[in-house]
Structures are given as structure tokens and as C-alpha cells.
């Protein structure tokens, strides 16, 4: 997020006054149409029209420890309240297509190099068949390296990202829209597409005022939260994040919260977590000293998620939003007392 001090005082006061006057007057699963066969661990799934794939994570509500020993029969899936027959089930079989996104805004500056070092180290944690893309973001995104399995190319792009900076703010909805579009450029049909955001988790409001002041690199027409959410739900991309709040983050938030005109430029947190919740993706907090370990834990959580596939039992018009509810079977819960305090994290739905 753009630091408070980077906004010129005189300019801010002018917009603050104008904004206050304005305020007084004006008292967020995907269906795959045709995907080639996907091989993995001795099995092949043949995916055809309207076959829905979703990732799921089962974890203890209190400790967040993963439950990794479940089988297909342990799950019950509902689409718009109607039970569905799960016909594909796997864990850690499909390759990953991961987009790493580095926050270039001022409050992340002190953590950017440690985040980059952790990301370079984590490349060795991936499987040879996993592909990665490298992007940076602020008021928009920039692609530094398209999807590749060449770890040297990826590492070079991460190094480049660590030396970059932006004077713009964080327009998270625009950046999310662009990141999802990049994730869909995966070169591996049937892979599990994931975005990993390395950020302090803060964002600015996206409006005509911030576009002129801290959005000079942004497109003239910004995508809205609703548009970014729809793009995400159409895509099947899982959103995850590693959040490192720096001293500059905390100071900026204090200043913004104390100022009556703070809402003109924003200083909010939680957007990344909300997007992750929509897709059931993991979000972990970290500090400089433990970035590599926490990022490894994040990748492990992504890898150990269950992948389930089914063909919807009820025909619906194209463009219909279908709500998903994945849960553990009552018989499984009855047989295993250790599962009574778990939660199933997956996407909230998809568009036909």
C-alpha cells in the first residue's frame, strides 16, 4: 500500500476538502468445457463438457492442522442443495500452475527482499512438473516471467522483482482481475491454478481521486470488485497469500485511521483474505525471520489439498451461478471423533 508520506500535503488537503463536500452531498469451481486427459499417479481422468473440478482443504478449526488421510467416500458434495456424485478424487497428483505476485508499494519495501529470498528458496520445494509465473503489482500488475518450469528463469524474475518499486497505491481489485487472467494462461491443461500474493495485506480505495494521485500506472478504466470476483469464480483459480505486516504498514494504518479524511485514499485490510475465502485458499501470516518456512508451509497446504471432480446432475442455462457446499459425510464424522472440530475450505461456487 502507498505510504501516507508519499502524498503531497497540499494535494491531499485539496482533495480531502473536495471529498468531504462530496460525502456530505452523497450522504465476490469452474466448469471446464473441454480439457484433455490428465495423467497422474497411474490414473487418467477424461474430462469433457461440464465437468466441474474443485480443490478442498480440510483443517482443524483451532490448530489449522491439515487432515490428509481422507478418501472419496468421506466427502459429500451439494450443488445448489442437490447431492452430486463425485467421480474423480485425488491428492497431490495434478501439477501446479503458480503465479507469484510481489507487492511493490511503499509499506512492503522493507519486506520485499526477504519475501523474494523466500520465494527463490521455495522454487526447490516445487515438483519438476510444476510451472510458475512471476508478477508484480501495485495499482496494476506487470508480468516479469510467463509460465515456465525453468527454475533459473523464475529465480531471475524474482530477483528483478525484489529490486523494483512503485509510487502507486494498491488497487487490489484491478490487480486481482489481471492476476486471474494470467493464471488462466497456464500451459498445462488440467493443472491446479494458484495465485500466491506476497504482500502486507493492505489496499487503497479505487476511485477517480486515487486514480489521479496514486494510480498513475493503472488503466484508465478500473475493474470493480464485482468484476474481479466474477472473473475469479469463472476461472477456478485458488487465491492464497503470505502476509508480512511491516513497521511502515502499522504506522501508515495508525495515521490513516486517525485522520477524518482517511477514507478518501483508503487504508483498509482484509481484501486478500476475502478473495482467498471465496476460493477456499490458505492465507498465512509471517515475519522476515520465518518467510521461507511459512512459504513452504503455504505451498504444502496448496499441494495437499484434495481435488474432486463431478458432472452436475441438473442442466442449467449458461452463465448460471451454482453454489457449492462440500462437507464430510455424517458416517465419517460418526466413525472418527478427531474430525468433529474440522472445517472444509473450498470454493463457494462457479459459473456454468
C-alpha positions as CSV (number, residue, x, y, z in Angstrom):
1,X,0.0,0.0,0.0
2,X,1.2,3.5,-0.8
3,X,2.7,5.2,2.3
4,X,0.9,8.3,3.7
5,X,4.0,10.4,3.4
6,X,4.3,9.9,-0.4
7,X,1.1,12.0,-0.9
8,X,1.9,15.7,-1.0
9,X,0.3,17.6,1.8
10,X,-1.1,20.4,-0.2
11,X,-2.5,18.0,-2.8
12,X,-4.1,15.8,-0.1
13,X,-5.7,18.7,1.7
14,X,-7.3,19.9,-1.6
15,X,-8.7,16.5,-2.4
16,X,-9.7,16.0,1.3
17,X,-11.8,19.1,1.3
18,X,-13.4,18.3,-2.0
19,X,-14.0,14.7,-0.9
20,X,-15.7,15.8,2.3
21,X,-18.0,18.0,0.4
22,X,-18.9,15.2,-1.9
23,X,-19.5,12.8,1.0
24,X,-21.9,15.3,2.6
25,X,-23.8,15.5,-0.6
26,X,-23.9,11.8,-1.2
27,X,-25.0,11.1,2.5
28,X,-17.5,-11.8,-4.7
29,X,-15.3,-24.3,-9.2
30,X,-15.3,-23.6,-12.6
31,X,-16.8,-25.8,-15.3
32,X,-14.3,-27.0,-17.9
33,X,-15.8,-27.3,-21.4
34,X,-13.1,-29.4,-22.9
35,X,-9.9,-30.4,-21.2
36,X,-7.6,-33.1,-22.5
37,X,-6.8,-36.2,-20.4
38,X,-4.8,-35.5,-17.2
39,X,-2.4,-38.3,-16.1
40,X,-1.1,-38.7,-12.6
41,X,0.0,-41.4,-10.2
42,X,-1.1,-44.2,-12.5
43,X,-4.6,-42.8,-13.2
44,X,-6.1,-40.8,-16.0
45,X,-9.2,-38.6,-15.8
46,X,-11.0,-37.9,-19.1
47,X,-12.7,-34.5,-18.6
48,X,-15.4,-33.5,-21.0
49,X,-18.3,-31.0,-21.2
50,X,-19.5,-29.5,-17.9
51,X,-17.2,-31.5,-15.7
52,X,-16.5,-29.4,-12.6
53,X,-13.3,-29.6,-10.6
54,X,-12.7,-28.1,-7.2
55,X,-9.9,-28.1,-4.7
56,X,-10.6,-28.6,-1.0
57,X,-8.6,-28.3,2.2
58,X,-9.7,-30.0,5.5
59,X,-8.2,-28.5,8.6
60,X,-8.7,-28.3,12.4
61,X,-10.6,-25.2,13.2
62,X,-8.5,-24.3,16.2
63,X,-4.9,-25.6,15.3
64,X,-5.3,-25.3,11.5
65,X,-3.5,-28.7,11.2
66,X,-4.4,-30.4,7.9
67,X,-6.3,-33.6,7.7
68,X,-4.6,-35.6,4.9
69,X,-5.9,-39.1,5.1
70,X,-9.4,-38.8,3.7
71,X,-10.9,-40.8,0.8
72,X,-13.6,-40.1,-1.8
73,X,-16.3,-41.8,0.4
74,X,-15.6,-39.3,3.2
75,X,-17.0,-36.4,1.3
76,X,-20.5,-35.2,0.5
77,X,-21.0,-32.5,-2.2
78,X,-24.0,-30.4,-2.8
79,X,-24.7,-28.1,-5.8
80,X,-27.5,-25.7,-5.0
81,X,-28.6,-28.1,-2.3
82,X,-28.7,-31.1,-4.6
83,X,-26.3,-34.0,-3.8
84,X,-23.8,-34.7,-6.5
85,X,-21.8,-37.9,-7.4
86,X,-18.1,-37.3,-7.1
87,X,-16.4,-39.3,-9.9
88,X,-12.8,-38.0,-9.6
89,X,-10.8,-37.8,-6.4
90,X,-7.0,-37.3,-5.9
91,X,-4.5,-35.6,-3.6
92,X,-1.2,-34.2,-4.9
93,X,-1.5,-35.8,-8.3
94,X,-2.1,-32.9,-10.6
95,X,0.7,-30.4,-11.4
96,X,0.6,-26.8,-10.0
97,X,0.5,-23.7,-12.1
98,X,1.5,-21.0,-9.6
99,X,1.6,-17.2,-10.1
100,X,3.8,-15.5,-7.5
101,X,2.7,-11.8,-7.1
102,X,5.1,-9.4,-5.3
103,X,3.7,-6.2,-3.7
104,X,5.8,-3.2,-4.9
105,X,4.2,-0.5,-2.8
106,X,6.0,1.6,-0.2
107,X,4.8,-0.2,3.0
108,X,6.1,-3.5,1.8
109,X,9.5,-2.1,0.8
110,X,11.4,-3.4,3.9
111,X,10.0,-6.9,3.4
112,X,10.3,-7.2,-0.3
113,X,13.8,-8.6,-0.5
114,X,13.2,-11.2,2.3
115,X,9.9,-12.2,0.5
116,X,11.9,-12.6,-2.7
117,X,14.6,-14.7,-1.0
118,X,11.9,-16.9,0.4
119,X,10.3,-17.3,-3.0
120,X,13.6,-18.2,-4.6
121,X,14.2,-20.8,-2.0
122,X,10.7,-22.2,-2.3
123,X,11.3,-23.0,-6.0
124,X,13.2,-26.0,-4.9
125,X,10.2,-27.1,-2.9
126,X,8.1,-27.5,-6.1
127,X,7.9,-30.6,-8.2
128,X,9.8,-30.6,-11.6
129,X,6.5,-30.6,-13.5
130,X,5.1,-27.6,-11.6
131,X,5.2,-24.3,-13.5
132,X,5.5,-20.8,-12.2
133,X,4.9,-17.3,-13.4
134,X,6.2,-14.1,-11.8
135,X,4.3,-10.9,-11.5
136,X,4.5,-7.6,-9.5
137,X,1.6,-5.4,-8.5
138,X,0.5,-2.1,-7.2
139,X,-2.2,-0.2,-9.0
140,X,-1.9,-2.8,-11.7
141,X,0.1,-5.9,-12.5
142,X,3.2,-6.4,-14.6
143,X,4.3,-9.8,-15.9
144,X,8.1,-10.5,-15.4
145,X,8.1,-14.1,-16.4
146,X,5.4,-16.2,-18.1
147,X,4.7,-19.7,-17.0
148,X,7.8,-21.9,-17.0
149,X,9.3,-25.0,-15.4
150,X,12.8,-23.5,-15.8
151,X,13.7,-22.5,-12.2
152,X,16.6,-20.3,-13.4
153,X,14.2,-18.1,-15.4
154,X,11.8,-17.9,-12.4
155,X,14.6,-17.1,-10.0
156,X,15.9,-14.3,-12.2
157,X,12.5,-12.8,-12.4
158,X,12.1,-12.9,-8.7
159,X,15.4,-11.2,-8.3
160,X,14.3,-8.5,-10.7
161,X,11.0,-8.1,-8.7
162,X,13.0,-7.6,-5.4
163,X,14.7,-4.5,-6.9
164,X,11.6,-2.8,-8.2
165,X,9.3,-0.3,-6.6
166,X,6.2,1.7,-7.3
167,X,4.9,5.1,-6.2
168,X,1.4,4.0,-6.9
169,X,-1.1,2.6,-4.3
170,X,-2.6,-0.9,-4.1
171,X,-5.6,-1.3,-6.3
172,X,-6.3,-4.9,-5.3
173,X,-9.5,-5.4,-7.4
174,X,-7.7,-4.4,-10.6
175,X,-4.7,-6.4,-9.7
176,X,-6.8,-9.5,-8.9
177,X,-8.6,-9.3,-12.2
178,X,-5.3,-9.2,-14.1
179,X,-3.7,-11.9,-12.0
180,X,-6.6,-14.3,-12.6
181,X,-6.3,-13.7,-16.4
182,X,-2.6,-14.5,-16.2
183,X,-3.3,-17.7,-14.1
184,X,-5.6,-18.9,-16.9
185,X,-2.7,-18.7,-19.4
186,X,-1.3,-21.9,-17.8
187,X,0.4,-24.1,-20.4
188,X,-0.7,-27.3,-18.6
189,X,-4.3,-28.4,-19.3
190,X,-5.9,-29.7,-16.1
191,X,-3.3,-28.2,-13.7
192,X,-4.3,-26.7,-10.4
193,X,-4.1,-22.9,-10.9
194,X,-3.0,-20.9,-7.9
195,X,-2.0,-17.3,-7.1
196,X,0.3,-16.6,-4.2
197,X,0.3,-13.0,-3.1
198,X,3.3,-11.8,-1.2
199,X,2.1,-8.6,0.5
200,X,1.3,-6.7,3.7
201,X,-2.4,-7.3,3.0
202,X,-3.4,-3.6,2.7
203,X,-5.1,-1.7,-0.1
204,X,-6.3,1.7,-1.3
205,X,-9.7,2.7,-2.5
206,X,-10.1,2.6,-6.2
207,X,-11.8,5.8,-7.4
208,X,-11.3,8.8,-9.7
209,X,-9.4,10.6,-7.0
210,X,-6.9,7.9,-6.2
211,X,-6.6,7.1,-9.9
212,X,-5.2,10.6,-10.4
213,X,-2.9,10.7,-7.4
214,X,-1.7,7.2,-6.6
215,X,-2.9,5.3,-9.7
216,X,-0.9,6.9,-12.5
217,X,0.2,3.5,-13.8
218,X,-3.2,2.0,-13.6
219,X,-5.5,1.5,-16.6
220,X,-7.9,4.4,-17.2
221,X,-10.8,2.1,-16.6
222,X,-10.5,0.1,-13.4
223,X,-12.2,-3.3,-12.9
224,X,-14.6,-3.3,-9.9
225,X,-14.7,-5.8,-7.0
226,X,-17.7,-7.4,-8.6
227,X,-15.9,-7.8,-11.9
228,X,-12.8,-9.3,-10.3
229,X,-15.0,-11.7,-8.2
230,X,-16.9,-12.8,-11.3
231,X,-13.6,-13.4,-13.2
232,X,-12.3,-15.4,-10.2
233,X,-15.4,-17.5,-10.0
234,X,-15.4,-18.2,-13.7
235,X,-11.7,-19.3,-13.6
236,X,-11.3,-21.9,-10.9
237,X,-8.2,-20.2,-9.7
238,X,-7.3,-20.5,-6.0
239,X,-6.2,-17.4,-4.2
240,X,-3.6,-17.7,-1.4
241,X,-1.3,-15.3,0.3
242,X,1.7,-14.8,2.6
243,X,1.2,-11.6,4.6
244,X,4.0,-9.7,6.2
245,X,3.0,-6.5,8.0
246,X,6.0,-4.2,8.3
247,X,6.5,-1.3,10.7
248,X,5.7,1.0,7.9
249,X,2.4,-0.8,7.4
250,X,1.4,-0.4,11.0
251,X,2.4,3.2,11.1
252,X,0.5,4.1,8.0
253,X,-2.6,2.4,9.3
254,X,-2.4,4.3,12.5
255,X,-2.1,7.6,10.7
256,X,-4.9,6.8,8.3
257,X,-7.3,5.6,11.0
258,X,-6.7,8.8,13.0
259,X,-7.4,11.1,10.1
260,X,-11.0,12.0,9.3
261,X,-10.3,12.1,5.6
262,X,-8.5,8.7,5.5
263,X,-11.3,7.1,3.6
264,X,-10.5,9.3,0.6
265,X,-7.4,7.3,0.0
266,X,-8.1,4.2,2.0
267,X,-6.1,2.2,4.4
268,X,-8.0,-1.0,4.6
269,X,-7.0,-4.6,5.2
270,X,-8.7,-7.9,4.5
271,X,-9.3,-7.8,0.8
272,X,-6.8,-10.6,0.0
273,X,-8.3,-12.7,2.8
274,X,-11.8,-12.3,1.4
275,X,-10.7,-13.3,-2.1
276,X,-9.0,-16.3,-0.6
277,X,-12.1,-17.2,1.3
278,X,-14.1,-17.2,-1.9
279,X,-11.8,-19.9,-3.4
280,X,-11.1,-21.7,-0.1
281,X,-7.4,-20.8,-0.4
282,X,-4.9,-20.6,2.5
283,X,-3.6,-17.3,4.0
284,X,-0.6,-17.3,6.3
285,X,0.9,-14.5,8.3
286,X,4.7,-14.3,8.6
287,X,7.7,-12.1,9.6
288,X,11.0,-11.6,8.0
289,X,12.8,-14.3,10.0
290,X,10.3,-17.1,9.1
291,X,9.3,-16.2,5.5
292,X,10.9,-19.3,3.8
293,X,9.4,-21.7,6.3
294,X,6.0,-20.1,6.2
295,X,6.0,-20.0,2.4
296,X,7.0,-23.7,2.4
297,X,4.0,-24.4,4.7
298,X,1.8,-22.4,2.4
299,X,2.9,-24.4,-0.7
300,X,2.4,-27.7,1.3
301,X,-1.1,-26.7,2.2
302,X,-1.8,-25.9,-1.5
303,X,-0.3,-29.2,-2.6
304,X,-2.0,-31.4,-0.1
305,X,-5.5,-30.1,-0.9
306,X,-7.9,-32.7,-2.2
307,X,-9.1,-32.5,-5.9
308,X,-12.6,-33.6,-6.6
309,X,-14.5,-33.7,-9.9
310,X,-18.1,-34.3,-10.8
311,X,-20.6,-33.9,-13.6
312,X,-23.6,-31.7,-12.5
313,X,-26.8,-33.7,-12.2
314,X,-29.1,-30.9,-13.2
315,X,-28.9,-28.9,-16.5
316,X,-28.8,-25.2,-16.1
317,X,-28.6,-22.2,-18.5
318,X,-25.1,-21.0,-19.4
319,X,-24.0,-18.2,-17.1
320,X,-25.9,-19.5,-14.1
321,X,-24.1,-19.3,-10.8
322,X,-24.1,-22.6,-8.9
323,X,-23.4,-22.6,-5.2
324,X,-21.3,-25.4,-3.8
325,X,-21.2,-27.0,-0.4
326,X,-18.6,-29.6,0.4
327,X,-18.8,-31.4,3.7
328,X,-17.7,-34.6,5.4
329,X,-20.2,-37.5,5.4
330,X,-22.1,-38.0,8.6
331,X,-20.9,-41.6,8.7
332,X,-17.3,-40.4,8.6
333,X,-17.8,-37.9,11.4
334,X,-19.5,-40.6,13.5
335,X,-16.6,-43.1,13.0
336,X,-13.9,-40.5,13.7
337,X,-14.0,-38.4,16.7
338,X,-10.9,-36.5,15.6
339,X,-12.9,-34.9,12.8
340,X,-15.5,-33.2,14.9
341,X,-13.6,-29.9,15.0
342,X,-12.6,-29.6,11.4
343,X,-13.7,-27.3,8.6
344,X,-13.7,-27.9,4.8
345,X,-12.3,-25.0,2.8
346,X,-13.2,-24.9,-0.9
347,X,-14.7,-22.5,-3.5
348,X,-18.1,-21.1,-2.8
349,X,-19.4,-21.8,-6.3
350,X,-18.8,-21.5,-10.0
351,X,-20.5,-20.2,-13.2
352,X,-21.9,-22.7,-15.7
